[in-house]
Amino acid sequence: MNTNQRPTIYKIRLRGKLDLEQAAWFPELTHAEDDDGNTLLVGELPDQAALMGVLFRAHNLNLTILCVKLKFPNEHVERNKDEQVV
């Protein structure tokens, strides 16, 4: 791991709602359901290797990954006014 790299907050949108067993595969992230009935996984990951671990788990569960967004902590990011803040 690159020690100069800052942890990053990720927002991962998955198609559909996770059941309890599926949600248990992502203990490092919080889970929420969006207005469309899809699942949002949100949380801080230390590096891209950790992100790939999460994405591989989603793949192994045969979940459809709709979107992955990132934001560095304490960094001002312009958001589209229609984007939901989690």
C-alpha positions in Angstrom: 0.0 0.0 0.0 1.2 3.5 -0.8 1.5 5.2 2.6 1.1 8.7 1.0 -2.4 7.8 -0.3 -5.4 9.2 1.5 -8.4 7.0 2.4 -11.2 7.6 0.0 -15.0 7.5 0.5 -16.7 5.4 -2.0 -20.4 5.2 -2.9 -21.3 2.0 -4.8 -24.7 1.4 -6.2 -25.9 -2.1 -6.7 -29.0 -3.3 -8.6 -31.8 -4.5 -6.2 -32.0 -4.9 -2.5 -29.5 -7.0 -0.6 -30.7 -9.6 1.8 -29.1 -10.0 5.2 -26.7 -12.7 4.1 -25.5 -10.6 1.1 -25.1 -7.5 3.2 -22.9 -9.4 5.7 -20.3 -9.7 2.8 -19.7 -5.9 3.1 -19.1 -5.2 6.8 -16.8 -2.3 6.1 -19.5 -0.3 4.3 -22.9 1.0 5.4 -26.0 -0.1 3.5 -29.0 1.9 2.4 -31.8 1.5 -0.1 -32.2 4.3 -2.7 -35.6 5.6 -4.1 -35.3 3.1 -7.0 -35.1 0.1 -4.7 -31.4 -0.4 -5.4 -28.7 -0.7 -2.8 -26.1 1.9 -1.8 -22.9 0.8 -0.1 -21.0 3.8 1.3 -17.8 4.0 3.3 -14.1 4.8 3.5 -11.7 2.4 1.9 -7.9 2.7 2.4 -6.9 2.0 -1.3 -7.9 0.6 -4.6 -7.0 -2.9 -3.6 -9.7 -2.7 -0.9 -12.2 -1.3 -3.5 -11.4 -4.2 -5.8 -12.0 -6.6 -2.9 -15.5 -5.1 -2.5 -16.2 -5.2 -6.2 -15.0 -8.8 -6.5 -17.3 -9.8 -3.6 -20.2 -8.1 -5.4 -19.3 -10.0 -8.5 -19.0 -13.3 -6.7 -22.6 -12.7 -5.3 -23.7 -12.2 -8.9 -24.8 -8.6 -8.1 -25.0 -6.0 -10.8 -22.7 -2.9 -10.1 -24.5 0.1 -11.4 -22.1 2.9 -10.3 -19.0 3.6 -8.3 -18.3 7.2 -7.2 -15.5 8.4 -5.0 -14.7 11.5 -2.9 -11.6 12.4 -1.0 -12.3 13.5 2.6 -12.2 17.3 3.1 -12.1 17.9 -0.6 -14.7 20.3 -2.1 -16.4 18.5 -5.0 -19.0 20.2 -7.2 -22.1 18.0 -7.3 -24.9 17.9 -9.8 -27.9 19.5 -8.1 -29.9 16.3 -8.8 -27.3 14.0 -7.2 -28.5 12.5 -3.9 -26.1 13.1 -0.9 -25.6 10.1 1.2 
